[in-house]
Amino acid sequence: MSDLPILYSFRRCPYAMRARIGLLEANIKVELREIILRDKPQHMLELSPKATVPVLLLPNGTVIDESLDILLWALNQNDPNKLLTADPKTTNKLIEQTDSSKDSHFKHHLDRYKYATRYNNDDTQTSQQTTALTARIAAETFIQTLETLLTDHQFLLANNPTLADYAIAPFVRQFANSGREWWNAAPYPNTQKWLEAFIASPTFQTIFQKFPLWQPGNSPLHFPT
């Protein structure tokens, strides 16, 4: 087994982004295995039968296969930028909106906005557009919450990034990219500014760099480098 943790990841997945952010912020080096979702490695599937990224294998054999758990595990090892200092109750209430299992949550609506064809048996363009619009309007409730929070702070819960910012921003980025023309004109200036700051940050630029596809037998790729 590797002396370093092994992270199975997919560059564009917001959950995998969240995990890489945690490892970067905690300065925990891992062996990064970049995959493609249509061809998942057998080893990853053996570690985590739910077959979703990220999957983190620790040197002691422990498997962590939930992105928030990886983020928290990393920051509990090392939190030099004090990301865990914001109020836990408020933080958790915000982050739970990225859980797609409840139909009232932001992520539930985001999936139906971005992937309307998957959630509509009627394949007519008009019907799919209606599904996407309905989902976008529902998702905006959470964006409005963020907009209000960002009236008082540069970031969601403080004037510096905290756990909530890094746990949520990858999903808001996905939401914005699902209708970029609409997003750019939407009445959410605080959230737009916050998101653009996240995208321009060294943290995002580092975790979103292109990684070569992992194949068995490849030389280990370390992250952060």
N, C-alpha and C positions, 0 to 999 in steps of 0.2 A: 504493500500500500504506500502511496505517496506520503512524504513527510509533510506536505502542505495539504490543506483542505482542497477538495476538487469541486468546482462549480460548473454545473451544466447550465448553459444560458443561451438566450436568443436575443440578439441585439435590440430588436424593435419592440419586444414584449415589455409593457410597462411594469409587470411584476418582476421580470428579470432586471430591468433598470433599477428598480427599488433595491434589489439585493446587491447589485454592483455598487450603488451609491453607499450603502451601509459599509461594505467592505473597504471602499475607498476612503470614506470619512474616518473609519477606524484604523486605517493603514494596516489592514490584514491582507497579507499576500496569499493568493490562491492559485491553483492551476486552473486556468479558464478553458473550458471546453465549449466552444461555440457550435451550436447545432442548427439544423433546419428542421422545422416542425413536421414536415412530411416524411422525414427519414430519421426517426429518433434512435439513438444508440441503444443496443440491447442492455448494456450495463446500466444506463440511466433508468430504463424500464424495470430492471431488477431491483434497483434501489428504491424506486418510487412508482408503483404500478398505476398511480393516477395519471402518469405520463404527461405532466405539465412542467414547464420551467418556472422558476429556478429550482434546482436540486443541489444541495450542498452536502458533500460527504466529508466529515471530519476525520482526521487521522486515527481517532479511536474507534471508528466504525459508525458513529452516530450520523444519522441522516436527518437533515432539516429540509423540508420540501414545501414550506410556506414562505412567501417572500417577506412578510412582516416579521416572521420568526427569525429569518436570516438577518434582517435589518437590526432587530433588537438584540440578537445574539452578538452581532459584531460590535454594536455600540456599548453593550454591557462589558465587552472586553476592553474597549478603549473609546472614549468619547471626548477627544481633545477640544472640539468646538462646542461642547455643552449642548448637544442637540436634544438631550433628554431632560432639560431643565424646565420645559413648559408644563403647565398643569396637565396631569395625566388624564383626568376625566374629560376635559375639553378636547385634548389630543385624540383620545380614543373615539369620541363621538364623531369627530371629523373623519378619521381614518376608516371607520366602519362603513362609510359611504362608498368605499372602493370594493366592498364585498358584493359580488353579483348575486348572492343566494337569496336576497330579499328583494321583492319587486318594487319596494319603495326607494331603493338605494340608487345613487348616481350611476354606479357601474352597470347595473341592470339596464338603465335607460341608455347609457353610452353604447352598450353592445347592440341594442336595437336601432340606434341612430347610425352607427358605423356599418353595421352588417344587416341592414333592413331585409335583404333578400333571404337571409337565413331564418328569419322569424315571421315570414309572411308566405303562406301557401299560394296566394294569388300572385302570379308572376307578372302581372301587368305593371307597367312603369308607374301609372297613377297610384295604384295601391301601395307600391313600395315607397313612393314619395310620401304618401300619407303616413305610413308606418314610421318613416324616418323623422318626419316633422313632429308627429305626436311624441316620439321619444325625445327629440331635442328639447321640446318645450318642457317636458317633465324633468329632464336633466338640468335645465336652467335654474330650477329651484335651489340646487346645491351651488351653482355658480353665483347666484344672488347672495347666498350665505357667505361665500368667500369674498365677494365684492364688499359686503358690509364689514367683515373683519379687516380687510385691507384699507379701510378708511382710517383706522386708528394706528396701524402699524405698516412698516415697509414689507413685513412678512406676515404670515397668517396669525401668529400668536405673540410676536415680539418684533423688535427692530433688527433681528438677526434670524437666520434660518433655524428652525427646530425640526424635530422629528416629523411633525405634520406636513411641513413644506415638502420635504423630500419623499414622504410616503404618498403624497397626493399629486404632486406636479406632473409625474409621467402620465397620469390618467387625464388630467386637464389638457395636456399637450395632445393626447390622442383625440380628445373631444374637439379641440380647436382644428386639428388637421382633418377632421371628418367633414368639415365645411368651412374651409379657410376663408373664402370670400365673405360668407355670413359672419364668421367670427371677427374678422377685422373691422366690420361695421357695427358689431353688436355693442350695446350700451353698458359695457363692463370695463371701463378704462383701468381701474385698479387691478383687476385680475389679468387683463392683457399685459399691463406693465410688469406685474409679478411673474407671469409666465415667460415673457421675453427675457427678463433678468435671469430666470432659471436656465433657459436655453443658451444664453450667452455665457453662463458661469463656467469657470474652469472645471467644476465638478461634472456638469453635464457633458462638456466637451470631452472630458476624459472617459466617462463611462459609455459615451456614444460613438467612440472611434470604431472604425471597422476592424473586426477581428477575423482572421482566417478560419475557415471551417475546420473543425476538429475531425481527425480520422484516427482510428486505432493505429498505434505505432508512431504517431507524430511526436516530435520533440515537444516537451511541455511548454505551454505559453503561460507566462505568469502575469497576473493582474492583481494590484496595480504594478506597472513595470518599474 
